[in-house]
């Protein structure tokens, strides 16, 4: 029986803004800003608009009565799909999430999505958006495969591994369907991407801010420790960071400032009021703090979590205008900050515009030591898109970053229908733009993957690079490693290829171009054990390609050799080791087998199919342990191996079972028929 794990839509818990900004009666839609921001205008000038491409949206359905997504059936925008909630009805969206996702991909009306002429197939797996059975997700993926879609967008997930979902995604990939998944909204902590975003073959998308006018970012440091904060709507930006003494002022009432000197200070207050029923708006707290001479105001939540506050709202005084920056902060962080305040505690606050800043909520990697997640990032904050009942809605979450990439894939497939899903993935990842934090430091690959989606760059690309990112292993007994990049040309030549490297100074790089293969050689020049990031930068015909890598430099190593259907291991460590646990992971389905080794005993593991296998060894040295990694590709196992190998029954047990069956046959053992209820 299949498990029925409940998945949540990945917009849950992320702020939804139900208003629009207007200037001189002109409604400005942020989808119209994020779409050109990622370079969509470049393919549009060549007539590329998604025509002929079918995109599956596995979600809450789609409101096909919306004027920008109009029509159900062959002649409509939503040409098919299935309602897994009410199987005798069309997949009409009654929640709004699926309609928002579909609008980013292919809205074609008042606002236009990334690929406005693409067709949508809507697979409704949730009624209210509160949760989704894993069984329904699997059935929807299988139905999308049956319906011969080109792209699957999955903007839902859970922050843990779900093997059945991942297997379904892998099945779609094997059928040459391009699968895009949202990373999730459990950031900014690391290791927060779950299924299906953690799937090796899908393109996992995190979220950045939007365009310049919708990308106010705030940073906070207290005693050199950073905290996650969100600027309130209407808060003025800063020309430069401000630093001031940190002071707690209760709820930010006028009386809270009477006997507290907050001149030139950064003030922190609690959300709400200590008087039941009192409406103490953020605008009132800001006015009180500014009139008392504060430089900035922080408001921590009065319930768990973080929130998006608004200084500008319908109840403000007619002449009200915010004077100082105001930010919100998580309740737990706020309480910790309040309790740690001393006479010498200072806070440094900055509010600035950065459209390529990774959103605080965007889930981060790593998910495995053997591959990189997320794959890339795209606009996912303050996206104005289609909403149920013919409306439009501002919303944020990686749910809306993922469909930017699905739409981009539709454009590239229209231009190059012969592209395989892994080639399409390469074009999108390698042509992405770098994203930087508040201090002009590029975000790590665990935060941003290859970078921010750049459709214009991908459209102009004439080079497919495989793999588009990689993980490499170096150890103290083998301080040199090589990686091959295969270069496939699209109507071009390799003339004037330029190759550069970015990485730690203690890594020496070299490269050799042999026909269409770029061999990269890395040599460690000092014992700096740990994980290190770097990039190979390739320039070809005015397009910049980036291939990020993660390098594991470990003191010990695990080598692996194959003999028939068994893998054998050797452990090496510069220090005296006593024990090692070895895990072998099948990259196709994530199934793991384990073995153990000591300096006096070797072990082996039986494998049953051709695949790439990931090897992780935890080596015990004294009271400590360290990891070592390796990979091996197996392609020599015959398809005709004994079926009993698949269930891994030892030979002695097989003999025993055979004997029992023979005895039953001779004696004619009678038994009652039993019924097992599940």
C-alpha positions as CSV (number, residue, x, y, z in Angstrom):
1,X,0.0,0.0,0.0
2,X,1.4,3.4,-0.9
3,X,2.0,5.9,1.8
4,X,-0.2,9.0,2.0
5,X,2.2,11.6,3.3
6,X,0.6,15.0,3.4
7,X,2.3,17.7,1.4
8,X,1.8,21.4,1.8
9,X,1.7,24.0,-1.0
10,X,4.9,25.9,-0.7
11,X,3.2,29.3,-0.5
12,X,1.7,28.5,2.8
13,X,3.1,30.7,5.6
14,X,4.5,33.2,3.2
15,X,2.9,36.6,2.9
16,X,0.3,37.3,0.3
17,X,-0.3,41.0,-0.6
18,X,-3.8,41.7,-1.9
19,X,-3.3,45.1,-3.2
20,X,-1.8,47.0,-6.2
21,X,0.2,50.1,-6.4
22,X,-1.2,52.9,-8.6
23,X,0.1,56.0,-10.0
24,X,-2.0,58.4,-12.0
25,X,-4.7,55.7,-12.3
26,X,-2.3,53.3,-14.0
27,X,-2.2,49.9,-12.4
28,X,1.4,48.5,-12.4
29,X,1.5,44.7,-12.4
30,X,4.7,43.2,-10.9
31,X,4.4,40.2,-13.2
32,X,5.0,42.7,-16.0
33,X,8.1,43.6,-14.1
34,X,9.6,40.2,-13.2
35,X,8.9,38.9,-16.8
36,X,11.2,41.5,-18.5
37,X,13.6,41.5,-15.5
38,X,14.6,37.9,-16.3
39,X,15.2,38.7,-20.0
40,X,12.0,37.5,-21.6
41,X,11.8,40.4,-24.0
42,X,14.8,39.0,-25.9
43,X,13.1,35.8,-27.2
44,X,9.9,37.6,-27.7
45,X,11.6,39.9,-30.3
46,X,12.3,36.6,-32.2
47,X,8.7,35.5,-32.0
48,X,9.3,33.0,-29.3
49,X,6.3,32.9,-27.0
50,X,5.7,29.2,-26.0
51,X,3.6,28.3,-28.9
52,X,3.2,24.5,-29.2
53,X,4.5,23.7,-25.7
54,X,2.3,21.9,-23.1
55,X,3.0,22.6,-19.4
56,X,1.4,20.5,-16.6
57,X,0.6,22.4,-13.4
58,X,0.2,19.9,-10.5
59,X,-1.6,22.1,-7.9
60,X,-5.1,23.2,-6.8
61,X,-6.4,23.4,-10.4
62,X,-6.7,26.4,-12.6
63,X,-9.5,29.0,-12.9
64,X,-10.0,28.7,-16.7
65,X,-12.7,31.3,-16.5
66,X,-10.1,34.0,-15.8
67,X,-9.8,36.3,-18.8
68,X,-6.0,35.8,-18.9
69,X,-6.2,32.0,-18.7
70,X,-9.5,31.6,-20.6
71,X,-11.0,28.4,-21.9
72,X,-11.2,24.7,-21.0
73,X,-10.6,22.1,-23.7
74,X,-8.9,21.9,-27.0
75,X,-9.5,25.6,-28.0
76,X,-8.9,27.1,-24.6
77,X,-5.8,28.0,-22.6
78,X,-6.3,25.0,-20.3
79,X,-6.4,22.2,-22.8
80,X,-6.7,19.3,-20.4
81,X,-5.7,17.9,-17.1
82,X,-7.6,16.0,-14.4
83,X,-9.5,16.6,-11.1
84,X,-8.2,14.1,-8.6
85,X,-10.4,15.5,-5.8
86,X,-13.8,15.4,-7.7
87,X,-13.1,13.0,-10.6
88,X,-16.3,13.7,-12.5
89,X,-15.6,17.5,-12.7
90,X,-13.1,19.6,-14.6
91,X,-10.0,20.8,-12.5
92,X,-11.4,24.2,-11.6
93,X,-9.4,26.1,-8.9
94,X,-11.3,27.1,-5.8
95,X,-8.2,28.0,-3.8
96,X,-6.2,30.3,-6.0
97,X,-2.7,28.8,-5.7
98,X,-2.7,26.9,-9.0
99,X,-4.2,29.9,-10.9
100,X,-1.4,32.1,-9.6
101,X,1.2,29.5,-10.7
102,X,-0.4,29.1,-14.1
103,X,-0.5,32.9,-14.6
104,X,3.3,33.2,-14.1
105,X,3.8,30.6,-16.8
106,X,1.3,31.5,-19.5
107,X,-1.1,34.3,-18.6
108,X,-2.2,35.9,-21.9
109,X,-4.3,39.0,-21.4
110,X,-4.1,42.0,-19.2
111,X,-0.9,40.6,-17.9
112,X,1.4,38.2,-19.8
113,X,3.3,35.3,-18.3
114,X,6.7,34.1,-19.4
115,X,5.3,32.0,-22.2
116,X,1.9,33.5,-23.0
117,X,1.1,31.1,-25.9
118,X,2.0,27.9,-24.1
119,X,-0.9,25.6,-23.2
120,X,-1.7,24.5,-19.6
121,X,-2.8,21.1,-18.4
122,X,-4.2,21.4,-14.9
123,X,-4.0,18.5,-12.4
124,X,-6.0,19.3,-9.3
125,X,-4.6,17.4,-6.3
126,X,-5.8,19.7,-3.5
127,X,-9.1,21.5,-2.8
128,X,-8.1,24.0,-0.2
129,X,-4.4,24.3,-0.5
130,X,-3.8,23.0,3.1
131,X,-2.4,19.7,2.2
132,X,-1.9,17.1,-0.6
133,X,-1.7,13.4,-0.4
134,X,1.5,12.0,-1.9
135,X,-0.6,9.4,-3.7
136,X,-2.4,12.1,-5.6
137,X,0.9,13.8,-6.6
138,X,2.1,10.4,-7.9
139,X,-1.1,9.9,-9.8
140,X,-0.9,13.4,-11.3
141,X,2.7,12.9,-12.5
142,X,1.7,9.6,-14.1
143,X,-1.3,11.2,-15.7
144,X,0.9,14.0,-17.1
145,X,3.2,11.4,-18.6
146,X,0.2,9.7,-20.2
147,X,-1.0,13.0,-21.5
148,X,2.4,13.6,-23.2
149,X,3.2,17.0,-21.6
150,X,6.5,18.7,-22.2
151,X,7.0,20.3,-18.8
152,X,5.8,19.5,-15.3
153,X,5.6,22.3,-12.7
154,X,5.3,21.2,-9.1
155,X,5.0,24.1,-6.7
156,X,4.3,22.0,-3.6
157,X,6.4,19.9,-1.3
158,X,7.4,18.9,2.2
159,X,10.7,19.5,4.0
160,X,11.8,15.9,4.1
161,X,12.5,13.0,1.7
162,X,9.6,11.2,0.1
163,X,10.9,8.3,-2.0
164,X,7.7,7.5,-3.9
165,X,7.4,11.1,-5.1
166,X,11.0,11.1,-6.2
167,X,10.6,7.9,-8.1
168,X,7.6,9.3,-10.0
169,X,9.6,12.4,-10.9
170,X,12.4,10.2,-12.1
171,X,9.9,8.3,-14.3
172,X,8.9,11.6,-15.9
173,X,12.5,12.5,-16.5
174,X,13.1,9.1,-18.2
175,X,10.2,9.9,-20.5
176,X,12.0,13.1,-21.5
177,X,9.7,15.4,-19.6
178,X,11.3,18.5,-18.0
179,X,10.4,18.7,-14.3
180,X,10.5,22.0,-12.3
181,X,10.1,22.0,-8.5
182,X,9.9,24.7,-5.9
183,X,12.6,24.6,-3.3
184,X,10.2,25.4,-0.4
185,X,9.7,28.2,2.0
186,X,11.6,26.9,5.1
187,X,14.6,29.2,4.8
188,X,16.9,30.8,5.7
189,X,18.2,27.8,7.5
190,X,20.3,25.3,5.6
191,X,19.2,21.8,4.8
192,X,15.5,22.8,4.4
193,X,14.7,21.5,0.9
194,X,12.4,18.4,0.8
195,X,10.8,16.3,-1.8
196,X,10.2,16.7,-4.7
197,X,12.7,19.6,-4.7
198,X,15.5,17.4,-3.4
199,X,15.2,15.1,-6.4
200,X,18.5,14.8,-8.3
201,X,17.1,15.2,-11.8
202,X,14.5,17.9,-11.3
203,X,15.3,21.6,-11.6
204,X,14.9,23.0,-8.1
205,X,14.1,26.7,-7.9
206,X,14.7,29.1,-5.0
207,X,13.4,32.6,-4.8
208,X,15.0,36.0,-5.2
209,X,13.3,39.4,-5.0
210,X,11.7,40.9,-8.0
211,X,12.8,44.0,-9.8
212,X,14.2,47.3,-8.5
213,X,11.0,48.8,-7.3
214,X,9.8,45.7,-5.5
215,X,13.1,44.5,-3.9
216,X,13.5,46.3,-0.7
217,X,15.9,44.2,1.4
218,X,16.8,44.7,5.1
219,X,19.8,43.4,7.0
220,X,20.5,43.5,10.7
221,X,23.7,42.8,12.7
222,X,23.9,42.9,16.5
223,X,27.3,42.4,18.0
224,X,28.4,41.1,14.6
225,X,25.7,38.4,14.6
226,X,23.3,38.6,11.6
227,X,19.5,38.3,11.9
228,X,16.7,37.8,9.4
229,X,14.4,40.8,9.2
230,X,11.8,42.1,6.7
231,X,11.2,45.8,5.8
232,X,7.7,46.9,6.3
233,X,5.7,48.2,3.3
234,X,6.2,51.9,3.1
235,X,9.5,52.0,5.0
236,X,12.0,54.5,3.6
237,X,15.3,53.0,2.3
238,X,18.7,54.1,3.6
239,X,21.5,55.6,1.7
240,X,24.0,53.9,4.0
241,X,23.8,51.5,7.0
242,X,22.9,53.1,10.4
243,X,24.4,52.0,13.7
244,X,23.0,52.9,17.1
245,X,22.6,51.8,20.6
246,X,19.9,49.1,20.9
247,X,17.0,49.9,23.3
248,X,13.9,48.0,24.2
249,X,10.7,50.1,24.5
250,X,7.9,47.7,25.3
251,X,5.1,48.2,22.8
252,X,6.2,51.5,21.4
253,X,3.5,53.6,23.0
254,X,4.0,57.3,23.8
255,X,4.4,56.4,27.5
256,X,7.0,53.9,26.7
257,X,9.3,56.7,25.5
258,X,8.6,59.2,28.3
259,X,11.4,58.0,30.6
260,X,13.6,56.3,28.1
261,X,16.2,58.2,26.1
262,X,16.2,56.7,22.6
263,X,17.8,59.6,20.7
264,X,19.9,58.2,17.8
265,X,19.1,54.6,19.0
266,X,17.7,51.6,17.2
267,X,14.5,50.7,19.1
268,X,13.0,47.2,19.4
269,X,9.4,46.8,20.5
270,X,6.8,44.0,20.7
271,X,4.0,43.7,18.1
272,X,0.5,44.5,19.4
273,X,-0.4,46.0,22.8
274,X,-0.7,45.0,26.4
275,X,-4.3,46.4,26.5
276,X,-6.9,44.0,25.1
277,X,-8.7,45.4,22.0
278,X,-6.2,48.3,21.5
279,X,-5.3,48.8,17.9
280,X,-1.7,49.9,18.0
281,X,-0.8,50.2,14.3
282,X,2.7,50.0,13.1
283,X,2.4,53.5,11.8
284,X,1.6,54.7,15.4
285,X,4.6,52.8,16.8
286,X,6.8,54.4,14.0
287,X,5.5,57.9,14.8
288,X,6.1,57.5,18.5
289,X,9.7,56.2,18.0
290,X,10.6,58.8,15.4
291,X,9.2,61.7,17.5
292,X,11.3,60.4,20.4
293,X,14.5,60.7,18.3
294,X,15.0,57.0,17.3
295,X,17.0,56.2,14.1
296,X,15.1,53.0,13.3
297,X,12.4,50.7,14.7
298,X,12.3,46.9,14.9
299,X,9.0,45.1,15.8
300,X,9.2,41.5,16.9
301,X,6.2,39.2,16.5
302,X,3.8,38.5,19.4
303,X,3.3,35.0,18.1
304,X,5.7,32.4,16.5
305,X,7.2,33.3,13.2
306,X,8.0,36.4,11.1
307,X,5.5,38.7,9.4
308,X,5.2,41.4,6.8
309,X,3.9,44.6,8.3
310,X,2.4,47.7,6.5
311,X,3.0,51.3,7.5
312,X,0.7,52.5,4.8
313,X,-2.9,51.4,5.3
314,X,-6.4,52.6,5.1
315,X,-6.5,53.7,8.8
316,X,-3.5,56.0,8.8
317,X,-3.8,59.8,9.4
318,X,-4.2,61.7,6.1
319,X,-0.9,63.5,6.4
320,X,1.1,60.5,7.7
321,X,4.5,59.8,6.2
322,X,7.0,57.3,7.6
323,X,10.1,59.1,9.0
324,X,12.4,56.2,10.0
325,X,12.9,52.7,8.7
326,X,10.8,50.0,10.3
327,X,11.4,46.2,10.1
328,X,9.8,43.1,11.5
329,X,11.6,40.2,13.1
330,X,10.7,36.7,14.2
331,X,9.4,36.3,17.8
332,X,12.1,33.9,19.0
333,X,14.9,36.2,17.6
334,X,13.2,39.3,19.1
335,X,13.0,37.7,22.5
336,X,16.6,36.6,22.4
337,X,17.7,40.1,21.3
338,X,15.7,41.7,24.0
339,X,17.2,39.5,26.7
340,X,20.7,40.1,25.5
341,X,20.6,43.9,25.5
342,X,23.2,45.6,27.6
343,X,24.4,49.2,27.9
344,X,27.0,48.6,25.2
345,X,24.8,46.7,22.7
346,X,24.7,48.2,19.2
347,X,22.7,47.3,16.2
348,X,23.6,48.0,12.5
349,X,20.6,48.2,10.2
350,X,20.5,48.6,6.4
351,X,17.6,48.9,3.9
352,X,18.4,48.9,0.3
353,X,17.2,47.7,-3.1
354,X,18.6,44.4,-4.5
355,X,16.5,42.4,-6.9
356,X,19.0,39.6,-6.9
357,X,18.9,39.1,-3.2
358,X,17.9,35.5,-2.2
359,X,14.6,35.9,-0.3
360,X,14.7,35.1,3.4
361,X,12.0,32.4,3.1
362,X,13.7,30.5,0.2
363,X,14.8,27.0,1.3
364,X,18.4,26.2,1.2
365,X,20.6,23.1,0.5
366,X,22.5,21.0,0.8
367,X,20.4,17.9,0.4
368,X,23.3,15.5,-0.4
369,X,27.1,15.6,-0.5
370,X,26.9,14.3,-4.1
371,X,24.9,16.9,-6.0
372,X,24.0,20.6,-5.7
373,X,20.6,22.0,-4.7
374,X,18.9,24.4,-5.4
375,X,19.7,24.4,-9.1
376,X,19.0,28.1,-9.5
377,X,16.8,31.0,-8.3
378,X,14.2,33.2,-9.9
379,X,11.9,36.0,-8.9
380,X,9.5,34.8,-6.1
381,X,8.8,37.9,-4.0
382,X,6.0,40.4,-4.6
383,X,4.8,38.7,-7.8
384,X,1.5,40.0,-9.1
385,X,-0.3,37.3,-11.0
386,X,-3.7,35.9,-11.9
387,X,-6.1,35.2,-9.0
388,X,-9.5,33.4,-8.9
389,X,-12.6,35.2,-10.1
390,X,-10.8,37.3,-12.7
391,X,-8.6,39.1,-10.2
392,X,-4.9,39.7,-9.7
393,X,-2.9,39.3,-6.5
394,X,0.5,40.1,-5.0
395,X,2.0,37.0,-3.6
396,X,5.4,35.6,-2.6
397,X,7.0,32.2,-2.3
398,X,9.2,29.7,-4.2
399,X,5.8,28.5,-5.7
400,X,6.1,31.5,-8.0
401,X,9.8,31.3,-8.7
402,X,9.4,27.8,-10.1
403,X,6.9,28.8,-12.8
404,X,9.3,31.5,-14.1
405,X,11.6,28.6,-14.9
406,X,8.9,26.4,-16.4
407,X,7.9,29.3,-18.7
408,X,11.5,29.8,-19.6
409,X,11.8,26.1,-20.5
410,X,8.7,26.4,-22.7
411,X,10.4,29.2,-24.7
412,X,13.6,27.3,-25.2
413,X,11.7,24.1,-26.2
414,X,9.8,26.1,-28.8
415,X,13.1,27.4,-30.2
416,X,14.9,24.0,-30.0
417,X,12.2,21.2,-29.9
418,X,14.9,18.5,-30.1
419,X,16.5,19.4,-26.7
420,X,16.7,16.6,-24.2
421,X,15.6,17.5,-20.6
422,X,19.2,17.4,-19.3
423,X,20.3,19.7,-22.2
424,X,17.5,22.2,-21.4
425,X,18.6,22.1,-17.7
426,X,22.1,22.9,-18.7
427,X,21.1,25.9,-20.8
428,X,19.1,27.4,-17.9
429,X,21.7,26.7,-15.2
430,X,24.9,27.7,-17.0
431,X,23.5,31.0,-18.3
432,X,22.2,32.2,-15.0
433,X,23.4,35.5,-13.4
434,X,25.3,35.8,-10.2
435,X,23.4,36.9,-7.1
436,X,25.0,38.8,-4.2
437,X,24.2,39.7,-0.6
438,X,24.2,43.1,1.1
439,X,28.0,43.2,1.1
440,X,28.5,42.3,-2.5
441,X,29.5,38.7,-1.6
442,X,28.0,36.1,-4.0
443,X,25.5,33.8,-2.3
444,X,26.7,30.3,-1.9
445,X,25.6,27.4,-4.1
446,X,23.6,26.1,-1.1
447,X,21.6,29.3,-1.2
448,X,21.4,30.2,-4.9
449,X,22.7,27.3,-6.9
450,X,24.1,28.5,-10.2
451,X,22.5,31.9,-9.9
452,X,19.4,33.8,-11.1
453,X,17.4,32.8,-14.2
454,X,18.4,34.8,-17.3
455,X,16.2,33.8,-20.2
456,X,17.8,36.2,-22.6
457,X,21.2,34.7,-22.0
458,X,19.8,31.1,-22.4
459,X,18.0,32.1,-25.6
460,X,21.3,33.4,-27.1
461,X,23.4,30.4,-25.9
462,X,25.0,28.2,-28.5
463,X,26.8,25.9,-26.1
464,X,25.4,23.1,-24.0
465,X,27.7,22.1,-21.2
466,X,27.4,18.7,-19.4
467,X,27.3,18.5,-16.5
468,X,26.1,22.0,-15.7
469,X,27.5,21.7,-12.1
470,X,29.4,19.0,-10.3
471,X,30.9,17.7,-7.1
472,X,34.4,16.5,-6.9
473,X,36.4,14.6,-4.3
474,X,40.0,15.1,-3.2
475,X,41.8,13.4,-0.3
476,X,45.2,13.6,1.4
477,X,46.4,10.5,-0.5
478,X,45.2,11.9,-3.8
479,X,45.5,15.7,-3.9
480,X,44.7,15.9,-7.7
481,X,41.4,15.4,-9.4
482,X,40.0,15.8,-12.9
483,X,36.5,16.6,-14.2
484,X,35.4,16.4,-17.8
485,X,32.9,18.8,-19.3
486,X,31.3,17.8,-22.6
487,X,30.6,20.7,-24.9
488,X,27.7,20.4,-27.5
489,X,27.4,23.1,-30.0
490,X,24.2,24.7,-31.3
491,X,24.9,26.0,-34.8
492,X,28.4,27.3,-33.9
493,X,32.0,26.4,-33.5
494,X,34.4,26.3,-30.5
495,X,36.5,29.2,-31.9
496,X,37.5,31.8,-29.3
497,X,36.5,29.8,-26.3
498,X,37.7,31.5,-23.1
499,X,38.0,29.6,-19.8
500,X,38.6,31.0,-16.4
501,X,38.3,29.7,-12.8
502,X,37.1,31.2,-9.5
503,X,38.0,29.4,-6.3
504,X,40.2,29.3,-3.2
505,X,43.8,30.4,-3.7
506,X,45.0,27.0,-2.5
507,X,43.5,25.2,-5.4
508,X,45.6,25.2,-8.6
509,X,43.5,25.0,-11.8
510,X,44.5,23.8,-15.3
511,X,42.4,22.8,-18.3
512,X,42.8,21.0,-21.6
513,X,40.5,21.2,-24.6
514,X,40.4,18.0,-26.6
515,X,37.9,18.0,-29.4
516,X,34.5,18.8,-27.7
517,X,35.7,17.8,-24.2
518,X,37.1,20.3,-21.6
519,X,39.2,18.5,-19.1
520,X,39.7,20.4,-15.8
521,X,42.5,19.5,-13.4
522,X,42.5,20.6,-9.8
523,X,45.4,20.3,-7.5
524,X,45.4,21.1,-3.7
525,X,48.5,23.1,-2.7
526,X,47.9,23.0,1.1
527,X,46.1,20.8,3.6
528,X,42.9,22.8,4.0
529,X,40.4,20.1,4.7
530,X,36.7,20.8,4.3
531,X,34.2,21.7,1.6
532,X,35.1,24.4,-0.9
533,X,33.2,26.1,-3.6
534,X,34.3,27.4,-7.0
535,X,33.3,28.1,-10.5
536,X,34.4,27.4,-14.0
537,X,33.6,30.4,-16.2
538,X,33.3,29.9,-20.0
539,X,32.8,32.7,-22.5
540,X,31.7,31.8,-25.9
541,X,30.2,34.1,-28.6
542,X,29.4,36.9,-26.1
543,X,27.6,34.6,-23.7
544,X,28.9,33.9,-20.2
545,X,28.5,30.4,-18.9
546,X,29.0,29.4,-15.2
547,X,29.6,25.9,-14.0
548,X,29.7,25.9,-10.2
549,X,31.3,23.0,-8.3
550,X,31.7,21.8,-4.7
551,X,35.0,20.2,-3.7
552,X,35.2,17.8,-0.8
553,X,38.8,17.8,0.5
554,X,39.0,15.0,3.1
555,X,41.9,13.5,5.1
556,X,40.7,10.0,4.4
557,X,39.5,8.3,1.2
558,X,37.3,5.4,0.1
559,X,38.2,3.6,-3.1
560,X,35.7,1.3,-4.8
561,X,36.1,-1.5,-7.4
562,X,33.6,-3.7,-9.2
563,X,33.7,-7.5,-9.6
564,X,30.6,-8.8,-11.3
565,X,27.7,-7.7,-9.2
566,X,29.6,-6.7,-6.1
567,X,31.4,-3.5,-5.0
568,X,34.5,-3.8,-2.9
569,X,36.0,-1.0,-0.8
570,X,39.4,0.1,0.5
571,X,39.7,2.7,3.3
572,X,42.8,5.0,3.6
573,X,43.5,7.5,6.3
574,X,46.7,9.3,7.3
575,X,45.9,8.5,11.0
576,X,45.2,5.2,12.6
577,X,41.6,4.3,12.0
578,X,39.5,1.6,13.6
579,X,36.2,1.3,11.9
580,X,34.3,2.6,8.9
581,X,30.6,2.6,7.9
582,X,30.1,2.6,4.2
583,X,26.9,3.7,2.5
584,X,26.1,2.9,-1.1
585,X,23.3,5.1,-2.7
586,X,21.7,4.3,-6.0
587,X,21.4,7.7,-7.7
588,X,18.3,6.5,-9.6
589,X,16.0,5.9,-6.6
590,X,18.0,6.9,-3.5
591,X,18.0,3.3,-2.2
592,X,20.9,2.8,0.2
593,X,22.8,-0.3,1.3
594,X,25.5,-0.3,4.0
595,X,28.7,-2.2,4.8
596,X,31.4,-2.0,7.4
597,X,35.1,-2.3,7.4
598,X,38.1,-2.4,9.8
599,X,41.8,-2.4,9.0
600,X,41.7,-6.2,9.2
601,X,38.3,-6.9,7.5
602,X,36.9,-5.8,4.2
603,X,33.3,-5.9,3.1
604,X,31.4,-5.7,-0.1
605,X,27.9,-4.9,-1.3
606,X,25.8,-6.5,-4.0
607,X,24.3,-4.3,-6.7
608,X,21.5,-5.3,-9.1
609,X,21.3,-2.7,-11.8
610,X,23.4,-0.3,-14.0
611,X,23.5,3.1,-12.4
612,X,25.7,5.7,-10.9
613,X,26.4,4.8,-7.2
614,X,27.4,7.3,-4.6
615,X,29.7,6.1,-1.9
616,X,30.0,7.7,1.6
617,X,32.3,6.4,4.2
618,X,32.3,7.5,7.9
619,X,35.8,6.7,9.2
620,X,36.4,6.4,12.9
621,X,39.7,7.8,14.1
622,X,40.0,7.7,17.9
623,X,37.0,9.4,19.3
624,X,36.3,11.3,16.2
625,X,35.0,10.5,12.7
626,X,35.4,12.0,9.3
627,X,33.7,11.5,5.9
628,X,35.1,10.4,2.6
629,X,33.3,10.2,-0.7
630,X,33.5,8.5,-4.1
631,X,31.2,7.7,-7.1
632,X,31.2,4.8,-9.5
633,X,29.3,4.3,-12.7
634,X,28.2,0.7,-13.4
635,X,27.2,-0.3,-16.9
636,X,28.2,-3.9,-17.2
637,X,25.4,-5.8,-15.4
638,X,23.4,-8.0,-17.6
639,X,19.6,-7.5,-17.8
640,X,19.2,-11.3,-17.3
641,X,20.5,-11.5,-13.8
642,X,18.5,-13.9,-11.5
643,X,15.3,-12.3,-10.3
644,X,16.0,-13.5,-6.9
645,X,18.9,-11.1,-6.7
646,X,16.4,-8.2,-6.8
647,X,15.0,-9.3,-3.4
648,X,18.5,-10.1,-2.1
649,X,17.6,-13.5,-0.5
650,X,20.8,-15.3,0.7
651,X,21.4,-18.7,-1.0
652,X,20.9,-20.7,2.2
653,X,17.5,-19.1,2.7
654,X,16.6,-19.9,-0.9
655,X,17.5,-23.6,-0.3
656,X,15.4,-23.7,2.9
657,X,12.4,-22.2,1.2
658,X,12.7,-24.7,-1.7
659,X,12.8,-27.6,0.7
660,X,9.8,-26.4,2.6
661,X,7.8,-25.9,-0.6
662,X,8.8,-29.5,-1.7
663,X,7.6,-30.9,1.7
664,X,4.3,-29.1,1.5
665,X,3.8,-30.4,-2.0
666,X,4.4,-34.0,-0.9
667,X,2.5,-34.0,2.4
668,X,-0.4,-31.9,1.1
669,X,-0.4,-29.6,4.1
670,X,-3.9,-28.2,4.8
671,X,-4.4,-24.7,6.2
672,X,-7.2,-22.2,6.7
673,X,-7.5,-19.3,4.4
674,X,-6.9,-16.1,6.4
675,X,-7.9,-12.5,5.6
676,X,-5.6,-9.6,6.5
677,X,-7.1,-6.2,6.8
678,X,-5.0,-3.2,6.0
